[in-house]
């Protein structure tokens, strides 16, 4: 959520920076300001009426002491009290309307965020490794996984419908081994604390991280209990400190958590969405950081490097791009996408999106830290470290052999028990 004081004091700047996202929010900003002015007038009237009631109460007390009539004063005080309740109702209604509008406003892209209209204008930051070369036509992971008996998409459809899959045998072991590998890497080498969190969360948690109310149609909701299946571990992990004031010397807080993720909107069918690439359920190891405003952008570079280390360790070719203003996520102020090369697809696949949210999420969840002078809002960051489904795709397609087997990187042997699936 944006700071209402920033909107009041720099409305034109806010409008300009939001417009860079490709949508004109000027009308919404003007409505927020009009509601804010009206709400504050009711708040002022309420405060003045409260002051008047205190004065009348003092007059009643003095009249009683002096044994003078005070019924008329009490009647006036009662009328003032009714006015106070009326002002409160009006102010609360306006406050709720203003908050609803504010919750639908996206974050401001960072001043240095590249300006662009769509993903096609995202600049490439760096490239690691080279595309693998084969003396045969590389197959995609669907063909490879089905032939090896490690991926069963028909069983996924039979059990749950489209965009679900079943991992079998060595395929299931590879998925489990990758989860352990990622958690070990981030906790033993990168300094993250491992957490195991619930997969069902309260709606206020999703509001805190920005999924609600905007992305309600992409979430799975448990109607009976009012809980939601998590779309990413970002939600429960970041909300571990919701409504808290953390000590300055505890920052940065760095968490790594594995969870399944559930998204009802898996994407349109077609090339680039088949197989494991877009799923309703997939595994992910998420990295979350809670920092001070002064260090958050340095921490973003470190977080991105941590996610990149996964692909480097596995020997997978990738590139890093920075998202432009027209492609950056709803709550982010700066984002790097890490895209791994998938030979069977003949394209790059996003395997991690590393974002700095500034104080956008912290304001929504009232997450603050205490410095020497006052309580201030934290900055929050997160990134996949990494998303397992697409990492799985890249591994199968990169390390495929002419006979259809998969030669795994040596680093995975302790986790899988073999260096080859065949």
N, C-alpha and C positions, 0 to 999 in steps of 0.2 A: 504494500500500500504506500502511496506517495504521502509526503508530509503536507498536511493542509496549509501550513505556514508558507511552504515553498510555492504552493499554488496561489495563495493570496498575494505574496510579494513579487512573484516572477511568473505571472500567468502567461504572458506572451512567450517567454522562454520555454515553459512547459508545453504549450501548444505546438511550438516549432519543433521541439525534440520528439514529441509524440507523433507529429505529422511525418517525420522521417521513417516511421514504421510502415507508412503507406495508407494509413487511415486518419481521417480528420476528426480529432476529438475536441475541436474548439467549442462546439455547441455543448458538449458534456461538461467541459471546464466552466463555461459561463453559467450553466445550470447549477453546478456545485457551488460556485461563488455566490450566486443569488440565494440559494438555500442557506449557505453559511452565514450570510449577512442577516437573513431573516431569523435564523436560529439564535444568533448571538444577540439580536435585539430582544428576543424573548428571555434569554438568559439574563440580560441586563435588567429587564423589567422585573424578573423574578427576584434578583438580588436587591433591587430597590424596594420591592414589596416586603421582602424578608427584613430589611432594615427598618421599614415602617412598622412592621408587626412587633419587632423588638422594642421600638420606642413606645408603642401602645401598651405593651406588656409592662414596661417600666412605669408608665402612667397609671395603670390599674393598680400596681403594687403600691405606688405612692398614695393613691386615693384611698386604698384600704388602710394604709398606715395612718392617714390623716382623718379616717372615718368620713370620707366624702363619697357622694354617688359616683359609681363607675360603670353602670349598666350600659350607658350609651357608648362608652369607650370600648367595652367588650364587644358590642355589636359591630362597631367599626373594625375591630381586630378580626372578628369572624369573617367579615366581608373581604378583608385583605387576605386572610388565609385561603378563601375560595379562589381569589385571583392568583395566588401563588400556585395552587394546584392546577389551575387552567394553564398558566404559563409553563408549568412542568410538562403537562401533556403535549402542548404545542411544540415545545423544544425537543422532547423525546421523539416525537413523530418526525420532525425535521432532521434530527440527528440520525435516525434509522434510514431515512431516505438518502441523506448525504453519504452515509457509510455504504449503502448498497451501490450507489454510483461510483464511489471511490474503489470498491472491491472489483469493479469491472474495468478500471483503468489499468493498463499495463505499466510496467516499469519504464523509466527513461533510459534509452540507450546511452552508454557512456559517451562523453564528448569526443573521444577518439575512435568510437565505433565506426567502421567503414560504412559509408552511405551507399545504399543500393536498394533496388526494388524487389529482388528475389534471390533465390539460392544461386542462380547463375552468376551473380555478381559477388559471391563470397571470395575474398582473396586467399590464395594458398600461402601459408606461413612457412612450411617446411615439408620435406619429404625424407623418409627413412627407408633405406634398402632399395632394391630393384625388383621389378616384376619378374617372377620366375618364368623360365623358358622350358618348353617341353618338346620332345621329338614325337609327340602324339597329340591328338586333339583332346584337350582337357574336358572332363565331364563335370556336370554340376553336382552338388551335394545330394540332391534328390536321387539321381541315378546311382551315385556311389553308395549312399547310405542304404538304399533299397536293395541293391545287389548284394551288399555285405550282410544284410539282415540286421543292421544296427538302428535303422530308422523305419518306423511303420506309420505312415500317414493315414492309411486306410483304417487302422485300428483307432487312431485319434478321432477320425470322422465318426466311426461307429459309436464310440463312447461319448463324445462331446460335441461333435459337429466340425465344421470347417475351421481352419486356423488353430488346430490342436494336433499334437504329435505324440507318439509313444517311442521312447528310446529303449532298445533291447540289448541285452548281453554286453558286449564290449562298448557299445554305443552309450548305454546307461552308465557304465563305469567311467567312460571318458568324460561325460558330463559331470559326474560326481568328483572325479579327479581334478577337473579344471576349477571347480569351486574351491577345493582345498588348496590348490596351487595359488589361486588369486588371494585368498585370505592369508595364507602363509607369507606371500610376497609383501603384501601391504602392511601386515602387522609386525613382521620380523625385520624388514628392511626399510620401510617407509614411515614407521612410527605411529600407525593408526591403532586405536583400541577396537578390538572386535566386539560387536554387539549382536545379540539375537533378539529380534523384536517381533511383536504381534503382526499378523497379516491382515487383521481387521482393525479399522480405526474409526474414531468418532468424526463426524463431519467437520467439527472445528479444527481438527488436524489438517484436513484437506484445504480448508479455508486459509489456515496459517501458511501453508506452502504454495498456495495459489491455484490449486486444481479446482477448487470451488470458489465462486459459483460458475465460472466460465466454462469449465470442461465437464460439467455434470453428465453430459450425454456419452462420455467416453469411460465412465466408471461403472463398476459392478456394485450394486447396492443390495444389502440384506434388509428387505423391507420390514421384517418382523422386529429387528433390533435397532434399526436406524444406523447400522454400521456399514462401512464400505470396505471391499477388498482393495488392497493397496495397488496403485499403478506403478509404484517404485518405492524402494526402501527409503528414499529421500523423505517421504512423508512421516513415517513413525520415528526415524532416526533424528531428523531435525527437530521434531516436536518433543524429543526427550527433555528439552529445556524450555518448553513453552511456559509463559507466565513466570519466568525466573529472572533473578538478577544474579549473574555469575560473577565470580571474583576476577578482577583484571589479570591477576597472575596465573589464572587457570587457562587463559587463552594463548594460542589457539587450541580449541578442542577438536580432535581429529578422530572420526569414527569410520570403521569399515564394517559393513553388514551385508550378509547374503540373505536374499529372499527370492521366492517366486514373485512375479509381477503379473498383474491382471489388467488387461485393457480391452474394453468391449469394441473399440474402434480399431480394427487391425489393418485397415487400408483396403483399397480396391484390388480386385483380382487382376492378375496379369503378370507380365515380365517384371522381375524385381520384387515381387511380393509372394512368390510361390515358395513352398517348402517351409524352412525355418525363419525366413527373413522377416515376415510380419506375422506375429502370433498373438492370440488372445491370452496365452499364458507362456511365460518364459522366465528363465532364471537370470539373476543379475547380482553382481557384487558392487555395492554402491559405496562411494567415498563422500563423506560429509565433513565440512569444516565450519566452525563457528569462530569468528575472528573479530579483531578491532577494525574500524574503518581505515586506520593508518596502514595496516598490513595486508588487507584483503586481496589487493591485486598482486602482491608478491606471492601470497598463498595460492592464488589461482594458477600462477606459473608453475609452482611446485606440484599442485594437484594434477595439472595436465601432464607434467613430466612423469608423475607416478603412474598414470594410466598408460602413457606411451611405453613405459618400461615393460609392461606386460607383453606388448607386441614385439618389442626388441628381444626380450628373453625367448620368445617363441619363434623368432626369426621370420616374422610376417611383415611384408612390405606395406607401408601405410603413408598417409599424408595427413597434415594438420591444416585445417582451414579456419579462418575467423568469420563468424557469421555477421553479415551486414545488417543494417537497420531494418530492412524489409523481411529478413528471415529469422531474426533473433527471437527467442522464446518470450512468452508473455511476461514472466517475472524477472528475466535476466537483464543485466546492464552490460555484460560482456561475456561472450561464449566462444570457446574453441571446440570444433568438432574434429574428432579423430576418425579417419575413414581407412579401413583396412581393405587391401586388394583381394578380390575373390575371383580367381582365374576362370572358374566354371561359369560365373555370371558375366565375366568380361567387364566388370565395373567395380567401383569402390563402394563399400558398405559402411555406414556410420556405426561405429562400435562403442563410441563414448562421446558424450556431450558434456564438456566441463564449463560450468557457469559460475559467475559471481553475481549474486542477487542484490548486493549492497545491503541496505537496511529494509528492503522491500518486504521480505518475508518476516523479518524481526518485528516490524511494526504490526503486521497482521497477527503475530502470535505473542506480542508483548515480551520479547526476549531482549534483555538488556544486560549490560555489564557496569560495574561501578569503578570509575576511575578516581583520581584524587579529589575531584571537585563535585561531580554529579553522576547520576545514572544516565547512560547513553545507550542507544540501540546498537546491537551487534551487527556485523555483516555475516551473511551465510553464503556458503559455496557448496556445490556438489558436482559429482561427475561419476559416470559409470567406470568401474574399475576391473572388469568391463562387463558389457552385456554378453551373456553366454551364448545365446542362439547364433548371433552373427559371428562371434569368435569361433564357434563350432563349425560354421559354414566355411570360414576362411581356412581353418586348419585342414578340413577334409579336402577342400579344393586345391590348396597350395601343396600339400604333401602327398597327393595322389600319385600312384605309380602306374606304369603302362598296363599292368595286369589287374588294375582295379583295387589293389590294396592301398593302405594308408600308412606311410612311414612317419611315425610321430617324433617330435623333437625330443632329444635326450633328457631334457629337464623334466619331462612329464613321466618318464619311466617309473620313478618311485611311486607316483600316484596311480598309474594305470597298471603297472606290473608288466608292461611290454613296451617295445618301441615300434610295434607294427600291428595294425589291424588288418586281418586278411582271412 
